[in-house]
Amino acid sequence: MKLGVFTVLLHELPLEDALDELAGLGVEAVELATGNYPGSSHCHPDRLLADDGAARALLDAIERRGLVLSALSQHGNPLHPDQDIARAAHETWRKTVLLAEQLGVRHVIAFSGCPGDDDGARFPNWVTCAWPDDFARVREWQWSERVLPYWSAEAAFAREHGVRIAFEPHPGFVVYNPETLLRLRDAVGPEIGANLDPSHLFWQGIDPVEAIRVLGDAGALFHFHAKDTSVDPVNARVNGVLDAKPYSELARRSWSFRTVGYGHGEDVWRAIVSALRLVGYDGAISIEHEDALLSVDEGLAKAIAFLKPLLPAEPPSQPWWT
């Protein structure tokens, strides 16, 4: 495994300055954003696809510092009922696949998206309730009429270009847990897998270790984000965890994103790392910073210091019993 960073947290720095900082902190892998929700401060598909020299220079900048490029990320909603939003997300997705092929990157990270509830919808409709029956009908319409047709075609496109799709299970989108991820994979094919981010699992009551085992056993664990979530026990006991208050209202929310180690302790993260190794995952542990209580510099430094001792430094030796 390699300690990595999703570089959007250093978006204010030019790429080479960000790479220098990360290499100096002992980071081994970087994940670059190409557009949609995270933006594209360090990696611009239009320019790189049009200029092989610029693409080569990007890779050289990473490799000169002893780093590897673990994935390209574009978190959009190509299923949005607003066709302008959907079209823009789709175009960024397609360009990112082509750029991944050009750069020799195997994984593109994505959201599954979320459609509306019928052909005339204006906004996405995330369905997580089976009753009244309207909800179940909406969900099946979404999957049969929007989700499966779109991602079947896009999985074929990714296959043509030697790329795998690492969906980040995320509430608000149709793929938000292991079950929905595997439903899409079973229907579409092995190009579909997970970018697993425990922070989106913790507050749903999902055990990341069990999720890793299920996805790993299915061959569907492609990439991993290191981000934590703190659940406020008082607020959660009163209002549960389905919390739609703004992320800025930390004192009133039932849960909040935190730097690794500030939501769950070392024993939990040791179990997560061990589960990753148990299922054969040997990719990046990519730090993502969305902690409103710590600055980027402090959150990044503390995440690196927390994770580094937990990651295996070398492959296991030959067992004495073999």
N, C-alpha and C positions, 0 to 999 in steps of 0.2 A: 504493500500500500504506500501511496505517496501523499504527503501533506500538501493540500492545495488551497487555493483561494479563488473565489468568484470575484473578479477584479472590479465589478461595478462599485464596490465600496471605496475604491480609490479613483473614481471617475474624474475628480478634479485635477489629477496629475496626468501629464502626457504618458503614453504607454511605456516608453523606456524608463522614465523616472519611477513609474509604478513597479516595473519589473526589477529595477535596482533595489527598491525598498523591500520587495518581497524576497528576493534572493538573499539580501542581507539579514532577513529575519529567519532564514532557514527553510523557506517554502520550496517545495519541489515541483509543483504543478500549478498551472493557471487555467481558469475557465473564462472565456471571453463572451461578452454579450454582443449580439449583432443587431438588436432592434426590438421593436414591440415594447412591452411594459418596462423592461430594464434600460432601454435605450442602447446606444452603440458607441460609447465614448472612446473605446479602444480598438474597435474592429468594425470597419465599414464595408459591407458586402459589395456595394456598387463600385467603389473604387478598387477594391482588391480583385474582384472578378474581371475588371477591365484592364488590370495591370499585373501581369505575372511577376514582374520585378518587385512590386509593392508587396505582393503575397509572400514572395521568397524572403523579402526583408523582414516581414513580420515574424516568420518562422526563425530566421537567423537571430533576431533580437531575443526571442525566447530561448533558443538553444544555446546562445553564447553565454547565458547566465546559468546554464546547467538545469534549465527548467524544461518541462514538457507541457504540451497543450492537451488538456484532458477532455475538453468538450467545447462546443459552441452552444450558446444559449439564446433562445428567443421565446419569451413567454407571452404569447398572444391568444386571441380568441377568434380563430378562423371560422367558427360556427356562429358568430354573432348575427342576430337577425337584421341588424343594420348593415346593409351590403357594403357600404363604404368602409366600415370598420373591419368587416370580415375580409374584404378584398385586400386591404392594407396588411392585415395579419398574414394572409395567405401568401402574398408576394414576398414578405420578409422571410417566411418559413421556407419557401422554395429557393430563394437566393442563398439562404443559410445552408441548405442541403448541398447546393452546387459549390459553395465556398468550402464546406467540410470536405467534399471530394477533392477539391483543388489542394487543400492544406494537408490531406491525409489524416483527417480527424474522423473517427468512426462514429461518434455519438453527437446528436443534436438534441438538446433539451427543450422540452415544449410543455405547454398545458394542453389538455385535451380539448378545451373550449366548452362552451355551453350555449345551446340554441335557445330560441324562444319557445313558446308553447303551441304555435301554429304558423301557417304561412304569413299571416298578417301581423305577427308580433313585432314590437319595437325594441324590447329589451330581453336579455337572457332570463331564463326561468330555471333556477336550480331546484330540483325536486328531491326531497329526502323523506317524504312522508307517503305511506301507502294508502291512506284514507283521509278524506273521502275519495271515492274511486276516480275522480277527475285527475288526481295526481298520478296515479298509476298509468292512466291512459296517456297523459302528457309525457311521462318518462318513456314509455314504449314508442310513442310517436317520435320523440327526439332520437332515440337509438336507431329505429328502423329507417327514418326519413332523412336524418341529418348525420348522425355520428358515424354509423357504419359505412354509408356510401362515401362520405368524405375521406375517412381515414383508410378505407380499403384502397382508394385511388392513391392516397399519399404514401401509404406503405409500399405500394408498387413503385412509386417514384423514388422513394428512398432506397429501395432494393436495387434499382437500376444504377444508382450512383454509389453503391457500397456503403450506405449509411444506415445506422439504426436509430430509432426514435426513443429517447428516454423521457417518458412522460413523468412529470412531477405530480403525484397525487395531491390534490389541493382542493379543499372545500370551495364551493362556488362553481366548480367545473364538473363535468360528468364523470371523470376519473378522479376520485378523491380518497380511495382506500385500496387495499390489495384486491378485494373482490371485483371492483369495477375495472381495475387495471387488467386483471386476468380475463375478465369478460371480453374486453376489447382485444386483447392478445389472442384469445382463443378464436375469435371471429375473424381477425384480420391477418394474423401470422406472426412469426418469430421476430420480425423487425420491431415489434412493439415490446418495450420493457419499461423499467422504472428508473427515474432519478429520485432516489428515496431521501426525503427530508424529514427527520424525526419531529421537527418542530410542528409539522402539520398533522402528525399522528398523536402526539402526547395529549393535546387538548380534546381530541375526539375519544380518548379512552383506549386507543390502540397501543399495544405494546410493540415498540420498534423491533425488539429481538424476535418476536413471533412473526412480525411482518417480513423481516429479513429472511427467516427460515422458509416461509411460504413462497416468497418471490424467488429466493435463491434456488429452492428445489425445482421450481418451474423454469429455471434458466432465464429469469426475467429481471435480474438486478444488474443494471447497466452502469449506474453512476450514483454518487452519494453526496448529499449536502450536509455540512456540519452546522446546525443551528439548533438552539434549545428553546423551550417554552416553559414559562413559570405559570402555574395555575394558582390563583389566589383562593385559598380554601374558604374564606368567609364569603366573598362575592359569589363563588361557584355554588356554595350551599344555598344561597338565597335565590340566584337567578340561573343556575345551571351554566353550561359551557357554550350554549348557542348565543354568543355575544356579538352584537352588531354595533356596539358603541365605537367611536373612532379610536384608533390605536393610540392617539395622544392622551386619552383619558385613562392613564395607567392605574390610578388609585381606585377607579370605579369598575374597571374591567374584570371579568372572571379569569382571563389569561392574557399573557403578553409574551411576545418574542424576546428571547434573551440570548446573550452570548453563551456558548457551551460552558457548562459548569455552574451557571447561575439559575438554571431551572431544575436540573437533576445533577446528582453528584457523581463522583468518579466511579463508584461501583456500577451505576447505570451505564455510563459511557464505556467502561471496560467490558461490560456484557455486550454492548452494541458492537464494539470492535471485534470481540471474540466471535460473535455471531457472523459478522462479515467474513472473517477468516474461515470459519467453519463451512460456509457455503462456497468458498473458493473465490470470493471477491478480492481482487488485487489491484483495484483502480485507485482513483483519487478520493481523498476525504476532503471535500472542497468547502472551505469556510465561507459562510454567508453571514453578513452582519446586518441585522435589523433591530438592534437593541437601542431603545430610546433612552436608556439610563446610562449608557456608556458612549463616549466618543468613538469614532471610527478607529483612531489610533490605539486607544486603550482597549477597546473590544477586540481588535485584531491581535494585539500583543498578548492579551490574556487568553484568547482562544488558542493561539499557537502554543503558549506555555502549558496550557491544560492538556492539549491533545498530543503533543509530541511524545511525552513519556508513555502514552497509552498505545502508540502505534508500533507494530513489530518492526525492528530494525533490519531483520534479515530473515530468510526462509527458515523454517524449523529444521533442526538437525534430524538425521536418520533416527527413528525411534529405536531404543535399545532392544525391543522385543521382536524386531523384524530380522 
